[in-house]
Amino acid sequence: MATERLVVIGGDAAGMSAASQARRLKGPDELEIVAFERGHFSSYSACGIPYWVGGDVPERDDLIARTPAEHRERGIGLRTRTEVTEIDVAGQRVRSRDLESGTKAWTGFDKLVIATGARPVRPALPGMDAPGVHGVQTLDDGQELLDTLARTSGRRAVIVGAGYIGVEMAEAFIKRGYEVTVLNRGEQPMATLDPDMGRLVHRAMDDMGITTVRGAAVTKILTGEDGRVSAVATESGSYPADVVVLGIGVEPETTLAGAAGLPLGVHGGLLTDLAMRVRGHGNIWAGGDCVEVLDLVSGRERHIALGTHANKHGQIIGSNVGGGYATFPGVVGTAVSKVCDLEIARTGLREKDARAVGLQYVTTTIESTNSAGYYPGATPMTVKMLAERRSGRLLGVQIVGGEGAAKRVDIAAVALTAGMTVEQMTALDLGYAPPFSPVWDPILVAARKAVTAVRGAG
């Protein structure tokens, strides 16, 4: 039997999970695996970078699950510092460039996995490329940021954007003793929440000493005589900065795929079938932050950049490439984060999402605690729930609160996946003891109130 060649573009979660799973199923005599990664590192936790910058994670290498050398020992030909510059779909080959030597070469493939990830949104504004302005998407990005901090004596950090990365990086800089300003184009931080829940996050950030500026549209980055960043200008004023971090969000890195004529969705991500095979191409797969996935609640395609999805995609791709069978049915949009002691979680649809797909809904918001109110250390928690107006089907949940708040969203994520109604949720047999929950868990209290709202809405 002739040996096939699998080429993988991207050496992090989706790409190397796919390569590793394929290797488990097929030996080197059946499948040669060549993987390209333009950075220095492989198989690392990008989600952990803010906690490394903030000092919670002591060493960079603590974030690395498997080094390039370990992958090579397992029979995967991983080439780091090598960037793929072109995909020739018809010719079944990719063109690469060694970033150290500049050498270019073509590599043929029988099967191709595209796992190029996402890139930070970087507006085309004056000064965006100035020294001291950083995106934080890869381990190399994190190292460059820390190198900048080591060289810079000033202690003023400006974060542009107040999404997950923005609030997590704000916390990281607070822990490092910086004066932190977050410039947010919207009215409230965490646009993945409804504004009423985002307001709770804003209040907590203020209490932590983080200055959050609302409605701040950045117009340019100002630089000093040395060419380094000195301030961030908005339509209404400027904010001094010794370092700037972009936390505006990410977009699928599909430049290569688009140039090769592969199908992209409305959010710019690659479109795949349930087996993670690129639509219309029997020998090309894609996974991770460069793809769009089915939202099981709205029924529409979404782009969600999360390591949990990327690892699952990789496992599924590797199984299919290796001769097995697996599928990825979709997501419900679950995510958690924190800023200092405040935990933030969401799953399913926001109000604007429900309106966008034509769903009629009711909302309920309840105040509770993470443990029995009389138990020492009980902290407040706010839960907001959306349910379909007539059927009572759960549509979404958002939670903001103290310790123990965020992971309660997993209950809602399971209910969403199962298509449960809020009335069905009230009967869930959840764990109870005073240190962990009130007699009625906050999720169940919200569900009971949502049942009343559904009935009241007819």
MIZAFI-927953 format. One record per residue: x, y, z of N, C-alpha, C in turn. Coordinates in steps of 0.001 Angstrom, whole numbers, plus 524288, in hexadecimal, padded with zeros to 5 digits. Example, Ala and Ser with C-alpha at 12.3 -4.5 7.8 and 13.67 -1.06 7.14 Angstrom:
! MIZAFI-927953
833867E9C681E788300C7EE6C81E78833907F31C81E78
832327F73681BA8835667FBDC81BE4832648001E81EBE
//
This chain:
! MIZAFI-927953
803537FB4F8000080000800008000080375804E180000
80231808927FC918053580D657FC4380423810C780115
8082E8137C802E6807A2816F98075F8052581C0F805A9
800FB81DA2808647FE85822B2807528013D826E780A7E
8009182BD1808B8802C18303080BAC7FE63833D480D64
7FE51834DB812797FAD0838B0814C57FDF083D9D815E9
7FC2684208813E37FE91847138150A7FAEA84A2881896
7FD1784C4481CCA7FA2084F64820907FC56854EC820A3
7F8E6858C881FED7FA8685E42820427F8AC860648257A
7FC5C861418290F7FB0B8633D82E3D7FC7E85F518326C
7FFBE860F38362C801D585D5683A047FFAE85DE883F7A
7FAEB85FF983FF87F8C08606A845407F45285C78845F5
7F02B85E04848AF7EC4685A4F84AA17E9E3856DA84667
7E74F8592C8428A7E49A8560783EA07E86E852F983B38
7EC7A855988395D7F02585316835D17F2FD84E848383B
7F52884F4183CE27F83C84B1383F317F4D1846E9841B9
7F016848458435D7EC7084439845197EAFF840A784095
7EA268430A83BF97E8F483FED837567ED8D83C6B835DF
7F24083EA1835E77F6E483B9A8348B7F7C38372683869
7F7228384483D6D7F8098344B841757F40C82FE584128
7EF13831498405A7EB1182D3C83FF47EBCB829EF83B11
7ED2A82C64836B67EE2E8296D831F27F2C5825B8832B1
7F6D282779835837FB4F82427836837F9E981F77839F1
7F65B8204883DA37F4B681BDF840E87F218817A083DA6
7EF5E819438398D7EC6381589836647EF888133A831ED
7F374816038301A7F6A68141F82BB57FC688150082CD6
7FF86810F682BE7805198114F82CC8807E68141982863
80D01815358291D8100E8180C82530810678154581FEB
80FCC8101E81FD88100680D5381AE480B0A80E0B817BB
806D180FB881A50801DA810A68179F800EC8167181693
8029A819BD81A408016981F57819DF806178228881BA5
80846825858181680C46829578196E8097F82E6681AF1
80B34830D881F37808BE835AD820FC80CC683A0682114
80B9B83E3F81E3980EEA842E481E2080B948477B81FF9
80D6984A338240A80A7D84EA68262180DDA8538F825F4
80B5C857F28249B80E0F85CFF8244380BFA860AF82870
80F868633A82B3D80E1D8671582F34811D586BAD82EB2
80F9E8706582DFF812F6874EE82D188156E8770E8321F
8134D87589836A88158A8773F83B9A819B18738383D9A
81B6E874978426E81F6687150844DA81D1686CC1847EA
817F486CF28491B815AB8695784CDC811428662E84A72
80FE0861E884D0380B8785EA784B3F8083D85D0284FEC
8035E85BA684ED97FFE085953852C78001085C2985803
7FEA886120857FE7FECE8643F85CC87F9658669585DDB
7F8BF86883862937F3D086ADA864207F3F9870BC86349
7F1CB8728185EF17F17A8782585E057EDF487ABE8620B
7EA06877DD863FC7E67087A0C867E17E94087B5286CF9
7EDC4878E486DDA7F0A0879D2872AB7F44F87E708727A
7F4E6880E486DEA7F8C18852286D607F7B6889AC87122
7F2CD88B91871C47F20388FE28757F7F3BE88E7B87B0C
7F3338898B87C8D7F495887F3881DB7FA7F8873A88267
7FD1C8862887E25802D48862487E11804D788BC987E7C
8028788F4C87B7680418894CE87BA8803218970B8811C
7FEBD8957D883907FD7089784888BA80062894F588D2C
80339890B088C0B8065988E2B89013803D388998892C9
7FEE188857891817FC60883C1893D87FEFE87EBB891FC
8008F87EA888D0C8038887A4B88ADB8094187BFA88AC9
80CA58795B88DC38120087B5588E6D8155387B3988980
814F88770188677818888764A882168159A875A187CF7
817DA87797878CB81594876EC87394814B08712F87248
8188686DE787391818358686987212813E286580874EE
811CE867CF8792980D608656187BD3808958652887847
808738688A87451803FB868B8870BA8048A864E986C2C
809008626286BB380A0185EF28673E808A885954868A1
804F58570D865C880362851AA866BF8072F84DCA86443
8092A84F1085F9C80CD484B8D85CE58106D84ED185975
8157484E2585A1F819458513985732819E784F23851AA
81C238524184E1D81D4B85042848DB8209884B4D848FB
8247684B0F84C7D827C78466284CD1824978419784E53
820D384244851E781D8683DDC8538881A0E83C0184F17
8181983FA084BF58150483E0C847628186483AF88438B
81D2B83CD0842B6820A383A1383F07821EC83499840F4
82295834088460C823A082EDC8484381F1A82B1E84756
81A7082D3F8469D815C982A0A845B8814968295683FEF
8185082AB183CB3817B7829A283725814CC82DC283414
814CB8329E836128124D836F6833448169883AC2831A9
8171A83BB282CA081B3783F1D82A9A819B5844D182B19
81A1B846EA82FCB8188F84C59830D081D0B8500982F7E
81BF9853D082C0D81FD4857AE82A7181E3F85D0282C9B
820F685EB9830B381FCA863CF833058228C8682483005
820CE86CEF83108822E88719082E5A8229E870E48286F
81E8F86E45826B681DB886D59821228181986ED081FDB
817878728C81C6581263874AB81B218108F872AD815D5
80BC3870B68159F8097286F3D8109B807688743180E04
8090D8750580929807AD879D680667803B9878F880201
802C08740D800927FF228730B7FC3F7FD2986D737FC88
7F82486CCE7FB5D7F5CE867997FAD87F432866DA7F52D
7F657862E77F2AC7F4ED8617B7ED4E7F13E85CD27EDB2
7EC2685DEE7ED9C7E840859D87EE5E7E86F855E27E9EB
7E87F857C87E51A7E880854457E09C7ED6B850EA7E064
7F1D58533E7E1A57F6C5850667E17B7F7E984D4F7E661
7F48B84DBB7EA547F53084B0C7EF5C7FAA884BF07F1A2
7FBCC850F47F27D800DA852537F4BC80062857957F77F
803FF8588E7FB188044085D9B7FDC0809BA85FC67FD24
80A10864F07FCFA80F238677E7FC9D81070869CF801E8
8153E868F9803AE816D786AE0808CF81BD186E138086F
81CB38713480C878216E8746180CD6823B7873F581248
828A58726F8128B82B71872348178582C8A877D181946
82A708795E81DC882AE087EC381F86830578802F82167
8339A87C598225E8390187D62823F583C9987E0481F43
83C2A87A6081B7D83FBE87A62816FE83D7287CF181228
8382387D57812028358A87F6A80D5C834B287B6180914
8365D8768E809F9835CC8726880618830118713780512
82EB0870AA8000A8295686F6B7FE898292A869FC7FC15
824CA867437FCF58245C861F17FAD881EA2860747FA51
81D9F85CDC7F6B58186585A987F60B8184B855417F8B4
813E6854027FB478132584EEA7FDBD80DE984CBE7FBF6
80DF9848237F99E80925845B67F7D180625843337FC42
801118428E7FB7D7FDD983FF97FF777F9C383C837FCE3
7F853838657FFB47F3B58354C7FE577EF078373D8016F
7F01E838E88063D7EC0C83B098099C7EE3683FF480C32
7EACB843D580CDD7EC74848E280EFA7E8ED84A7881380
7EB5484C66817B47E86A84E9D81C1D7E9F38545781CA1
7E613857C881C907E6F985D6481D397E55B85EDC822C0
7E92E8608D825D97E82D8621782B407EB2E8671E82C53
7EA0186B19829487ECFA870048295D7EB33873C482DA5
7E72C872518309A7E5A887568835297E30C87A8E833D9
7E3A887E3E837657E15B88378836CE7E59288790837A2
7E46888C48835EF7E81D89098836A87E55F894FF83993
7E835897CF83CED7E5D089C3A83FB07E3F98A06583BD2
7DF6F8A29C83CDC7DD958A6F7839AF7E13A8AB9683A9D
7E36A8AD9E836637E72D8B1F2836C07E5708B622832E9
7E28E8BA04834B87E0828BE028312A7E4E18C0C482E34
7E3BC8C239829727E79A8C501826337E7A58CAC4827B2
7E9D98CBE082C377EA1C8D13682E397EFCC8D2E282EC0
7F0DB8D7F382E6F7F6448D9D182F087F8AD8D8088342D
7FD668D605833E58004C8D48D838937FF518CF1683A9F
7FBD38CC19838227FA868C6E983A197FF2F8C32B83A1B
802F88C430836D0807928C0C88369380C288C2E3839BD
80B358C6D983CE980F738C93183FFD811588C55F8442B
8165B8C59184583818538C265849D98154B8C39084ED3
813EF8BF69851A2810E28C00D8566980B218BEEF855BD
809608BDF9850DE803EF8BC7E84FD0803D68B6A384EC5
800BE8B3C3851C4800E98AE0F851897FB7F8ABAD850DC
7FB3A8A7BE84D807F6E68A40D84D8A7F89889F7A850E6
7F4DC89C92852F07F6358981A856497F3148936385466
7F5428908F850947F29B88C1284E5B7F5D98871E84EBF
7FAF68879984E547FE658830D84E6E8024A88372852F5
804F287F23853F9808E787F278581580D5A882DE856B5
80EA588337851AF8128D8870484FF6810C588C8E85132
80BA888DB08506C80990892DE851BB80A4A894048578F
809148901C85ACE809A2890D58606480F3E891E086202
812E288F1285F858186588FDF860C081A2B8955385F19
8185E8971285A8E819CB89C52858BB817B18A08685C73
812ED89FB485E73810B18A36D86225813F08A3A886724
8155089F1E869408186C89F0F86E0A81DD28A16C86D28
820098A08E8688F825138A2FB8674F8249D8A8EE86747
8203D8AAE68652481F4A8B08A8652181EDF8B2A886AB2
81BFB8AFE286E0481B568B1A8873678208B8B1C78764B
823ED8ADFF87513829118ADD8877A582C7A8B2718760A
82B9D8B4848714C82ECE8B8DA86F4E82C7D8BE358708D
827928BE4987257824C48C337872F2824238C48A878B3
825AF8C93787A27825648CAC087FA8820088CCE488126
81D1A8CEF787D5D817FF8D13D87E85814228CD2D8805D
8100E8CEE98832B80C448CB4C8857B806B38CCAD883E8
806088CE8887F10800C68CFD587D307FF558CC3F878B1
7FB418C926879637F9748C586875557F4198C73787366
7F38A8C74D86E447EE718C85286BE37ECC78C377868EC
7E82A8C19286A2B7E5E68BD068678B7E1B38BF0A863D2
7E22A8BDB085EDB7DE478BF4C85B027DA7B8BACC85A35
7D5B58BB8285C147D1CE8B76185BB77D0C28B4FA860FD
7CBD78B375861EE7CA518B1648670A7C77C8AC3186684
7C9678A8EB862D87C7718A395862847CA7E8A01C8663B
7CA6989AF6865337CD0989748868B27D2CB8989C86962
7D59C89952865067DB2B89A73865637DC0C89FAE86817
7D8CC8A381866DF7D96B8A8A98692C7D8FC8A89786F13
7D4E58A6138712D7D4388A624876DD7D8468A2AD87981
7D9B589E5A877037DDB589AF3879567E30D89DA387974
7E44E8A08B875537E9468A35E875467E9278A7FE87910
7E49D8AA5F879C87E4278AE9187DAF7E5708AC6B88316
7E35D8A7D88844C7E49A8A5598894A7EA728A43B889B8
7ECC68A239885737F25B8A0F3885867F5A58A5BE886D8
7F4578AA308848F7F7618AEEF885897F6648B12B88AFE
7F19A8B0AA88CEF7F0868B24B892507F3F88AF318960F
7F4778AA20895187F7B48A6D28987A7FD738A84A89825
7FF118AA73893B7804808AC2189319805628B1A98952E
801468B4118974D801D48B934899A68017D8BDB7895DF
7FF188BCD7891457FE9C8C0F288D5D7F9B68C43E88E46
7F9DC8C8EA88C4F7F53D8CC3688BD27F28E8CA92886C2
7EDBE8C8C08871F7EB378C639882A87E67A8C958880D4
7E6608CA7787BBD7E1DF8CCF2879407DFF38C95F874E9
7DADF8C831874EF7D8788C502870DF7D5078C88486D87
7D6328C8BC868837D31B8CBDB864D67CF4C8C8468620C
7CA548C92D862E87C6468C5BF860CD7C2B18C8D185D2D
7C2498C6FB858677BF018C9C2854A07B93C8C98185610
7B79B8C53B858937B22F8C4A285A237B1008C76785F3C
7AC2A8C6C6861057AA858C94B865DA7AC178C62486AA1
7AC948C0FD86A157ADFA8BDAC86E7E7B22A8B9C086CD3
7B57B8B801870717B93F8B3EE86F1D7B67F8AEB386E25
7B9578AB1386BEC7B7658A5CC86AE57B28B8A5E08676B
7B36F8A714862707AF158A74785EBA7AC998A1F285DD8
7AF0B89DC785FCD7ACA48989885F747A83A898018635D
7A79B89BE2866D27A33A89C0E86A7679F5A8A035868A8
79A9389FE086A9A796E58A427869D5798C48A8DD86D01
797638ADA386B59799638B25986DFE7983A8B291873D3
793B28B08A875847927A8B0C487B16796318AD6487E47
798058A90387C0279BD48A5BD87EB87A1588A7F787E28
7A27C8AA57879A47A7808ACE8878EB7A8438B15E87CBE
7A3FD8B3DA87E537A4468B828882177A6768B64288750
7A5458B17A888C97A74F8AF4288DA67AD348AE8C88D4E
7AF098ACF8888B57B4AB8AC58887E37B75B8B1AA8882F
7B4FB8B591885BB7B7238BADC885C47B7B78BCDB88B5D
7B3B68BC1788E777B3CC8BDE8893E67B8398BB3C896EB
7B8E08B62B896127BCF78B34B898CB7C25E8B51789713
7C3038B62E892087C8118B8108901D7C9658BD5989280
7C5808C0BB893047C65C8C5C8895987C8348C4FE89B2F
7C5AD8C14E89DEE7C7058C0468A3637CC918BE248A3EC
7CE928BBA689FC87D3D38B96C89FEB7D8058BD5B89E64
7D66F8C22D89D2E7DA318C62989BB67DB658C65C895F2
7D84A8C3A5892CF7D8ED8C3C388D257D5838C82588AFA
7D7D58CBC1888187D4D88CFF9885A47D2AA8CE058807C
7CD898CDC08801C7CAFC8CBE887B4F7C8468D084878BB
7C9D78D1AB873EF7C7A98D61B8710E7C3CA8D40286D0B
7BEF58D5A086D707BADD8D3CF869E37BA888D73C8650B
7B8B98D4F0860C17B8098D7DC85BF27BD188DA30859ED
7C16D8D76D85AD57C6968D973859647C8698D6F48544F
7C7818D9A3850077C9428D7C484AE67CED48D9AF849F9
7D28E8D612849A77D8088D779848E67D8D98D9988436B
7DBBF8DDF6843037DCC68E05C83DE87E26F8DFA783C25
7E6128DF5C83FEE7EB8B8DE7B83E897EEC28DD5F84362
7F35E8DB3C8427D7F72D8DA69846A07FB518DEAC84625
7FC2E8E18184A5E800148E5AB84A62805558E37684C11
8097D8E587849DF80EC18E3B084B21812298E83F84CEB
816428E6DB84FD3819F28EAC0851A881E708EB6D84DD8
8225B8EE6984F78826DC8EF6884C16829E38EA7084ACE
829948E68D84E5782C4D8E19F84D62829358DDE7849EB
824888DFA1848278214B8DC65844C481DD38D897847A1
81E718D82F84CCA81B428D49D84FDC815F78D70D85128
8123F8D3A78527C80D188D582853FA80D838D921858AC
80A7C8DD5B8588980A628E0FA85CF0804D28E1FB85EE0
800F48E11E85B7F7FB878E20585D127F7EA8DFA185904
7F3098DEF885A8A7EEF98DD27856F27EAF68E1818566F
7E9FE8E32D8519B7E6538E775850A17E0FA8E54D84F31
7DCE48E7B88514D7D7838E67D84FDF7D4F68EB7384DC8
7D00B8EB1484C597CD438EF9984A477CC948F3D784E63
7CCD98F256853637CBD08F627857867D08B8F78985ADA
7D5108F4F5859ED7D9A28F62585D117DDE88F22085C41
7E2358F2B285F2B7E6818EEFA85EB77E7F48ECF58641E
7EA418E83F864377EB6D8E594869177F1218E3D0868FF
7F4658E5E686C897F9F18E49286C967FABC8DEAE86D3B
7FEA98DC9B86A7F7FF9B8D6F986AA5805648D5CE869F9
807528D23E86D3980C938D02086C8980C5B8CAE9869AD
807CE8C871869D2806E48C3A5866E58011C8C37486581
7FFF88C15D860DE7FA978C0E185F027F99E8BB3485D84
7F53F8B92085F467F3B18B3D585DC97EE7B8B41885AF1
7EE388B1868567A7E96E8B165853617E60E8ACD38552B
7E1738AE16857257DDCB8AA0D858D37D8988AABC8561E
7D8D68AC1C8511B7D41C8AD5A84E1D7D1468A86B84C66
7D4118A41284C6D7D1D489F3584A937D54989CC48466F
7D3818986C8444E7D67F895B0840497D2FE8948083BA4
7D57D893508374A7D2AF891A68329D7D57C88CF48304C
7D2B5889A882D727D522884F082B5A7D9C988645827DA
7DE128836B828857E2A28841A825267E1F48807A8206E
7DF468827981C8D7DE0F87F48817F27E017881CD812EF
7E42C884E48135D7E66C8876780EC07E8218835080ABC
7EAF787F5580C8F7ECBF87B258090E7E82887845806A3
7E46F876CC809ED7DFFA873C3808147DCC7876D98041E
7DBEE87BDE805337D8F887F18801827DBBC87FA37FC53
7E0EC8806C7FC827E3EE880EC7F7A77E3D687BEA7F480
7E323877787F72A7E2F7872657F47B7DD86871187F279
7D9BB874887F3777D478873AE7F17F7D121870247F4DD
7D2B086F2D7F9B47CF9986BD87FD287CB0286EEF7FF60
7C6B486C59800A37C1E486F20802197C230871A180779
7C0D1876A8807BF7C0B98799380C9C7BB2E87B4C80DDD
7B9F887BBE812E27B4D587D5E814957B4788833A81550
7B00C884F9817677AF1188A93817F17B2B988D1B81BED
7B4E288A0381F727B88388C1D823597BE2E88B87821AF
7BF0C8899181CEC7C45B888FE81AF07C6F2883DD81C38
7C4298805481EE37C66087B498204E7C5508771F81C34
7C89E8732281C1F7C7CC86EC8818837C2CC86BE2819DD
7C036869E9815D97BB6E866E7816897BCA88611E815EC
7BAD085E03819A97BBD885869819947B6C28556481A38
7B71485046819307B2A184CEB81A667B32684AE781FFC
7AFCE8474E821917AFE38456B826F97B4E0842818284E
7B77F8405E824547BC6883D8E8252D7C1108413F82525
7C00C8465E824D87C41984A76824AE7C71184A6781F85
7C4D18481A81B837C7158483D8163E7C53E84D3581393
7C8DA8500C811167C770854DD80E5C7C37D8539A80A14
7BF528567F809F87BB0085554806617BCD78554E800B6
7BB84851187FE107BCDE8508A7F88E7C24E84E697F793
7C52584CE37FBC07CA8484B017FB227CB49846207FE77
7CBB3841AF7FBE27CBD683CAE7FE9D7D0CD83B9B801A2
7D50983E5A8006B7D9FD83D24803047DC34841C88062E
7D8DB845A7807597DA9984A3180A687D6F984AE380F12
7D95084B4B813B27D66F84C338188A7D8208516481AF0
7D4DA8537C81E577D646858538210A7D3D68585382672
7D69A85AB682A3E7D48785AE482F847D70A85F32832B2
7D4C78603C837337D6CE8643E83AB07D4908699883984
7D79186D9983AC57D5A6872FD83A6D7D4F6874F7834DA
7D692871ED830E77D606873BD82B7F7D0F5871DA828FA
7CD9086F1D82BDD7C8C786D0E829897C3FA86F9582C05
7BF9A86F1B829527BA8A8707882B887B7BA86B7282D0D
7B4AB86BB4831337B20186713833287AC2C86826833B2
7A92286406834037A37D86485834887A206865CF83A23
79EE6869DB83ACD79CAB86B3183FDD797AF867FC8407C
79797864798444A79330860E9844F078E3F863AB846C4
78ECE8685F848F978A3686B2F84AEE787B786E71846A0
78AEC8715A843C3788CE874C583FA6788518720E83A66
78B4F86DDE8399978B4286B288349378E9186DC483072
791B9871A583200795068746F82E4679ACB8736982F56
79E08874B282B687A3A98740C82BFE7A5E48788382F4D
7A9C28772F8329B7AC4A87B1A835E07B22C87A4A835BD
7B50E87E60837057BAAE87DD9837DE7BBB287E9383DA0
7BDA887A77840267BED987A9A845B87C4638788F84670
7C7D787BE68484D7CD5587A6B848EC7CE4A8788D84E7E
7CE3D8736884F3F7CF258711C8545E7D26B86C29853E6
7D5ED86B72857957D93B866D8857827D63E861C78582F
7D1DF861FB85B0C7CEC185D3585BBD7CCDF85B208567F
7CACB85EA28533B7C8F185CFB84E107CD7D85B1D84AB9
7D1D785DFB84AE07D64D85CA78478E7D84985728848B2
7D8B4855C884DA87DA888508984F027D6B884C5584D3E
7D1A384D6184DCA7CDBB849A284BF17CE018491284607
7CE7584D7D8434B7CEEC84D4783D947D392849E583C04
7D7FE84AB883E9E7DCA8847BE83D4E7DBEA841EE83E0B
7D97E8406E842617D88083AE3843597D5088388583F19
7D10D83B7883D9A7CD6F83993839927D02F8391C83450
7D32C83D1F832DD7D60883D0282DE67D9E38387F82DD7
7DCE0837E6832167E0B7833BC8324F7DE4182E64831DC
7D9B482DB08343E7D6F5828B3833DA7D5588279082E3D
7D35382B8782B957D18E82AC9826387D61F82A1082271
7DA4682D118232C7DEE482C7981FE37E15B8271D820AD
7E12782536825907E39582039826D47E04A81B788259A
7DBD781C3F8231B7D8A5817D08217D7D40A816B1824FF
7D357819B6829287CEE28190582C987CA5B81C6D82AE5
7C6DD81D8782EA17C256820CA82D597C0BD823D98322E
7C01E828E9831967BE5182C44835D77BBEF8312C8337E
7B86C833AB836787B5EB8387D8349F7B5CE83C84838FE
7B52F84170837687B4A7845CA83B0F7AF558484583A22
7AB898476983DA27A62D8492C83C8B7A55684F0583CE0
7A869851C88400A7A7A785764840987A89A859218462E
7A74885E00847527A8638605D84C667A3958634F84E53
7A3B4864B58535279FA486820855707A1ED86D598572B
7A70986E0C8568C7A96987324857977AAA78742185D4A
7ACDC8702F85FE77AE20870A28656E7B3898730186623
7B3FE876B9869B17B9128791686AD07B91087B338705A
7BD9987ADF872E77BE3987D0D878237C32A8805B8784F
7C3478840887BEE7C7DB8875487CA17C7AF8898E88220
7CB8988CC9883707CB9088F618887B7CEB08946188812
7CD76897FD88B6F7D0BB89C9988C267D14789D4789201
7D60289C29893E57D71A89BF3899817D35C8981889C1E
7D02A899C289FDD7CCD68960A8A2A97C7818954C8A021
7C679897F989BE77C15D897A3899607C17A8938189514
7BDDF88FCD8955F7BD6E88BBD8916A7B91088D1F88D95
7B9FB88BE48888F7B66C88D728845A7B570888B1880E5
7B084887A587FA57AF4D8830D87C727AA9C8841D878FF
7AA878816D8748F7A5F4881BA8711B7A59487CC086DE1
7A0DF87B6986C447A007877328688F79AF187842865B0
79A9487671860D8795E18775585DC57959B87CD085B8B
790E687EDA85B0978FFD883CF8585478F608885E85C12
7914988CF085A5D78FFB891DC85CE478ABF893C285AB0
788C88980285CC7783DF89A1E85ABA7847589BA785501
788C689E4B8539C7898889FFB84E3178A0A89B4C84A8B
78C4D896F484C6E78CBD89247849347875D88FF78481B
7841888FBA84C2D77ED888D9284B8777BA8890D9847B0
77C1F896068482D77948899708448977B3C898BB83EFB
780538980283E597829C897918391C78096892D683623
77F3588EAC838EF77D43889FB8363E77757889868368B
774BF88DAA8387076F1188DD18385B76C6888AE583CBF
76F24889E98411376CC78871D8457076A0588AF084918
765618899584AD1762B788C8084EE77643988A2185424
7654288D61857FB7677B88B5885CD1765B488E8186182
7668788C3D8660C765DD88EFB86AFF76B1E88EC186DD9
76C0A8927E87156770D8892718747376F7E892DA87A39
772C38907A87D6C772538910B88313777C4891C98854C
77831894D08896C77D2E895A088C1677C4D894F2891E7
77FA2891DF8946C77F1A890EB89A077843E8920A89CD8
783CF8935C8A1CC7885E8941E8A5287887E88FAA8A914
78D0888D468A9B078D8F888FB8AD5D79317889108AF90
794B6884AC8B1D779A00884298B3ED79C5387EF78B23E
7A17787E918B2987A41C879D38B0D57A38B875598B4BE
7A2348768E8B9887A153872968BD8A79CA28744E8C0CC
79B38871308C4A8796E3872CA8C80E7981E878278CA6C
7943187B848CA9E79512880E28CC4F797788815B8D1AE
7967C87D7B8D5117988E87DAE8DA5F79E0D87B688DABF
79FE3878E98D6867A4FD8765C8D6C47A95287A758D63B
7AD6987A248D9737B19987E188D9287B3EF87E848D3AC
7B496883568D1EE7B70F8843A8CCD97B35C8842A8C83D
7AE43883D28C9357AA81883E08C4DA7AB1C888F98C1C8
7AB468888B8BC8D7ABF788D218B93B7A76788DB08B57A
7A62C892828B3D87A1AF893648B0637A2828911E8AAEC
79E2988FF28A86679E3788DED8A3117994A88FDE8A048
799FE891AB89B75795908934B898397951D88F89893A2
7906B88D7F892C678F71889DD88E7A78B2288C1E88B08
78C3D88C79886037884988E21882397871E8898987E95
78220888B187D8B7807A8843D87A4D77CC68860E87610
77D8E884008715377A0A884EC86CEB7774587FDE86B92
772228803A86AA076F1287BAE8690976B8A87D2C86482
76A83879708611E7670287A7385CB07618287B8985EB6
75F0287F6085C6675A238817F85E85755D387D6685F0C
754D487A5C85B1D7506E876AC85B47752078715085D6C
7565E86F4985B6E757D5869EE85CCE75A88869878621B
75CFB86DC9863D775FFA86D87868AF7655886B1D867FD
766ED86A248631D76C20867E98622F7704E86BAA86412
7741486999866EC7786B86CD6868B777B6A86EE886405
77CA5873FD8641277F8F8766785FCF784F58785686178
78592879C08666678AAB87BB28680178AD287CFF86DC5
78F9D87D0386FE37907587E4F8755F7957788184875CE
795548858487928799EC888B287A5B79A6C8890C88048
79F3F888A18823A7A02E8889E887DA7A4C188C3A88917
7A40E88F8788CFC7A846892D188EFD7A83289265894EA
7ACAC8911F897427ACBA8909D89CEA7B20688F3589F0C
7B22288DD08A4057B6EA88C708A6B17B87A886CF8A5C1
7BBE3884DC8A91E7BDFC87F928A87C7B99A87B8F8A838
7B9FC8780B8A4637B610873FD8A3BF7B1A4875758A01E
7B1C887A2C89DF67AD8987BE789A8A7AE25879CA89500
7B2D487A5B892BB7B37E8798888D1D7B243873FB88B5F
7B4408700F88E2B7B39C86AB888C477AE03868C088CC3
7AA9F86BAA88F597A51A86A2D88F5A7A2C886A84889E0
7A55B86D758867C7A36786DF2881277A36E868AF87E5C
7A69C864F8880317A6C285FD187DBE7A17E85D0987E19
79E9B85E068825A7995F85BBE882D3795FD85D9987E4E
7963A862AB87D4E79322864EF8790D79502862FA873C2
79A31862428732B79C428605F86E2D79A2785AED86CED
799DC85796870DE797AC852528700B791E2852BA86EB0
78F0D8561A8717778979856BE8706378888858C386AE0
78BC785C728691E78B4B85E76863C978C5685A3085FCC
7906F85721860AC791C9852F485D0478D6984EF385CA5
78ADA84DF58610B7869984A248612B7816984C6E85F5A
7813E8519385E5D77C668540F85CA17783C85446860D9
779D1854CE865BC7761C854BC86A127730A859D686A75
76E708597886CB876B7085E1986E0376CF285FD087386
76B97864AA874D276CCC8668587A14769A28638B87E20
764FA861C087CB9761DC85EA788067764818596D88172
7669F856F587D75769828521587E4176E4E852FF881B6
770BD85781881257755D858A6884427742C858F388A16
76F8985AAF88B8676E3F85B488911076E568560E893E8
76DF7851C18911676DFC84C928937E7736B84A1E893A8
7776A84CE4891C577CB284AA5891C777E7B849798975B
780CD844E88980C7829D8432889D2978840844E389DE9
788F9849B589F9A78E2A84BEF8A03C7902684B128A5CB
7955484B118A654797A684A378AB6B796AB84EC98AF1C
795E284D728B41E79500851868B806797BE850378BD1F
79A73853FD8BF3479C3B8543A8C49B79D6E859F78C595
79CA085BED8CA4C79D328618D8CB4C7A240863FE8C957
7A6D6861478C97B7AB96863D88C7817ABA6864B78C1A2
7A81D861E58BEC47A85A862008B90D7A3C4864C08B676
79F56865148B92979AB1867248B68E79667868328BA8A
792F086BF68B95A78E0D86C418BC4B78AD1867598BB31
786A6866808BE2E78344861EF8BD3F78168861DE8B798
77FD2866698B5B277E8C866F78B02478344869788AD7D
785DE866838AA2878A5E8689B8A75D788BC86D648A42F
78C2E8714C8A3AF78AC8875FC8A0AF788D1874D489B25
78AF3870D5898A77890F86F6F893677835B86DC0893A5
781F586ACA897AA77C90868F789825778E686D61899B0
77ACF870FA89CDD7779C8759489E3C77663878B589947
77A5787975896027797887C4C89118775B48795888D96
776368741F88D70772B4870FA88A2B76D108715F88C1A
76C4A8713289140766FB871B28936976497876F4891F5
767B287B0A8926C765B58803A8910D764928808C88B36
767D887DF5887FB766FC87DF288258761EC87B07880F5
760B9876D6883CD75BD1873FE882F275734877B0883C8
7576287AA9887F07533087E7388910752CF8827D884AB
7574188451882BE757398883887E86754F8885F787983
756468810D8784D7542D87E868739874E4987E0987408
74C8287C518787D746DB87BB18793D74417880F48790C
74685884E187B4C7443B88A1587B3D743F188C6E875CB
747A788AC287266747AC88CC986D12743E7889E08698C
7415E885D586BAC73D6A88303868A673FD487F25864FA
//
